[in-house]
């Protein structure tokens, strides 16, 4: 460089500097590749040396590609299976212990021997004592003995309760899902540790067996809580929606906002589950809940309601969020018409359901109606009788037949009908019936005495028109209480009242499907004003599905019974006289909310303005030209048409 001129020396210096920079970058890149390669070799090989630079680079690139693939796969797996949610909930359950509310709840002791001794009354008490019209008398249907009284609330008292719930909801609606899960976990902890006590209370107040209480009250409620804990927050997350090309600069989604206060009119067949069912979904979705329990099971409902209040209070929330109304029909009417109630959920008969709709109509208040059913169970000619007979027994006699989705019509294919009746007749005749609090019994009492009269009228009508009673067919008068004998009835035809009217009692109605014809079976099943649930049993799953998919019912199960409700991610409800609307599943949880459609700007700084062509004052020529340009651009089907549309937009815009 000393022999060169200044310009040449400067040029050489710049060249050397650039070369050194390039070499340094190459060395740095090699160092990165070498480091990554060393990590890979240490992870997957005992020999951590890779002298060849080309091999080093290949190994590092392969490791980076593997990591990238793993991250992408993990993203999609988490999107599909919600792994992140599961980990969060597991940690929440592990480290955030919930309080024990056992000390806050005083459940009455139930003595089965005392219940049996009380069987000296031969007719049920009047629900309203003429001497005390402000009280509802409660009695046990299996012994007819009085077990307590509850208030017969007025419309003013109902309104006051709803207002207290509304005030508490103003704070509750802002709680986090984690706080709501904590309340539900507190409830579940109590239920799991007090199964026997709850089952005994249900048995005493509604006459059901303790096993029926375990299956229909405890199991379903615990699964409802588990499902809400696991899926509830996901179901209420914002739901993104696609936008059209014209609105590509916008983001659209649906959010689920608490309605306010839900009014619940609950039936008497499952007092514990019906007490908690809508309370659970209501409070988890951020609402207050006011429940009108049945006057026939108010005694136990009072205790079950206190469990909900204690769970809220022990976790630092206002227990007034949930309220319980007791009383007669006028109390329920007051709840429907109360201005503080934002939506009604009713479970009961079609006749009362119509009154609920009529009461809500002047206020344009939305209602969900679950109005019972006349569920069909079908046994095809290819079933094994020894396998399906237990399903027929459970479907017809669970909870003494007082089941919304109980089996009321048993369709048996002609070629197996005789063997089926012979095989099941002795099992029905040998069912033990009596007080469910003492000795083992298979079938409990009827909650309402007048239901026994209705069942008798239906059976007598069927017999008069040719049906055969193989066993049962009348009240059980061998013990005190409201008992109707488990009954096997065959030869049922469409001319009989029992074909279409809901029985809601321990009656197995066998209908023969002539010619083992699947199409005939479908027509017979659909010849019914109800449409809640249904099931088909066949050796061929595809055949069962092909038959069941033609039923006009809200639910169907192949080769099983009643599991729809135990899968709480499924919506529950029916069609026709079985009502409308759904509870359970994401559809049911979201029905507790206002579905609010939201649109916001997608790109910061980009806002919508009204084009001059359609702004006021209006120029019809410009406005029509601009509007037709938009229509052709976004909805026309030719490229040339879209080009002309752009020209029109420019010309008229």
Protein Blocks (a to p, Z undefined) as FASTA:
>chain_A
ZZpcfklmmmmmmmmmmmmmmmmmmmmmmmmmmmmmmmmmmmmocblcdfblklmmmmmm
mmmmmmmmmmmmmmmmmmmnommmmmmmmmmmmmmccddfklmpccddddfklmmmmmmb
fbdcdfbafklmmbccdddfklopafbdcddddfklmmmmmmmmmmmmmmmmmpcfklmm
mmmmmmmmmmmmmmmmmmmmmmmmnopafklmmmmmmmmmmmmmmmmmmmmmmmmgccdd
dddfklmmbccddddddfbiacddddfklmmlmmmmmmmmmmmnopacdddddfklmmmm
mmmmmmmmmmmmmnopafklpccdeddfklmmmmmmpmkbcbdcddddfklmmmmmmmmm
mnopacdddebjaddcdddfkbcfklmmmmmmmmmmgghhpafkbcfbdcddfklmmmmm
mmmmmmmmmpccddfklcccfbdcdfblklmmmmmmmmmmmmmnopacfbgjiacfkbgc
jdddddddehiafkbmklmpcfkpabdcddddehiiaklmmmmmmmcfbdfbdcdddfbl
klmmmmmmmpccfbdcehiahklmmmmmbccddehjnogcjeejjklmmmmpccdddddd
fbghiacdddfklcccddfklmmmmmmmmmmmmmpcbfklmmmmmmmmmmmZZ
